[in-house]
């Protein structure tokens, strides 16, 4: 069973619609997101919404993992170091996929980095 410590996801949100920011990279992998670092690089406040989404057999269910409509001031950084356990596997013909979604009120100003570990589920 391999354990990989890595930057799980990183990027800049280019749109104001919900974006799938991270899901375990390979079918059959589980992950623990150890921290989420979010930075508002813009000159005005940004409203952020963040969800954990579990999809089982094609049906998604969303759960908020940060406060609704969280406001980040210009230049502000948020570090959330609460661990989130995620899965990406198929068992009995049913696929379960977890992901983290981000949505912001202003495009092209929010940067994110998710750090943690991935491991094979075997």
Beta strands, then each sheet from edge to edge (+ up, - down):
strand 1: 3-12
strand 2: 19-22
strand 3: 29-40
strand 4: 46-56
strand 5: 59-64
strand 6: 70-72
strand 7: 77-80
strand 8: 84-91
strand 9: 94-104
strand 10: 110-120
sheet 1: 1+ 10- 3+ 7-
sheet 2: 1+ 10- 3+ 8- 9+ 2-
sheet 3: 1+ 10- 3+ 8- 9+ 4- 5+
sheet 4: 1+ 10- 3+ 8- 9+ 4- 6+
end
